[in-house]
């Protein structure tokens, strides 16, 4: 998902340089949404990993 956010950010920069402001604004909006979705999912997975949810614990 982060890959797609970076791709849309690059598309936005190129479109902005070429003068396509509408396309640049749309691509920047999509990149921003994808980045925040990635960030939320990353924090959730990180929190679950730190709490040990889903980990198989061995008995001694």
N, C-alpha and C positions, 0 to 999 in steps of 0.2 A: 504494500500500500504506500509505503514511503517512496518507493520507486516511481509510482504513478504521480505522486505529489511533486516530485522533482521534475518529472517529464512535463507536467502541466506548467510548472514554474518557468522552465526553459522556453516552452512554447509562448508563454506570456511575455517573456523578455524579448524574444525574437519578433513577435507580432508588434510589440511596443516600439521596437527600433525601426520596423518597417512602416509604422504609421497606422496600423490596424488597431485602433484604440478599443473598439468594441470587442474584438476577439481577445485582445490582451486583458481586458477587464474580466471577461468571462473565464478565461483560462486561469487568471489569478484567483478568482473566487473559488473555482473548482480545486485548485491546488491548496488553498487555505482550508477548505472543508476536509479534504483528504488528509492533510497534515494533522488537523485536530482529532479526527477519528483515529488515526494512527497513534497519536499521543495518548488518547484515552485508553485504547486497547493495550498499549505498552504498559501503562501504569497498572491496569487491572491484572495483566499477566504477571508483572513483576511482583505485585502484592500477593497474588496467589502463590507464586513460587517461594516467596519469603516465608509465608505462613505454612508451607508444606502441604497445601491442598493437592490431593491427587498423588502424592508421593507414597511409594510402597515402603513401609517401615518393617525392618526385620526384627524378629524377637531374639534376644540374647539367650 
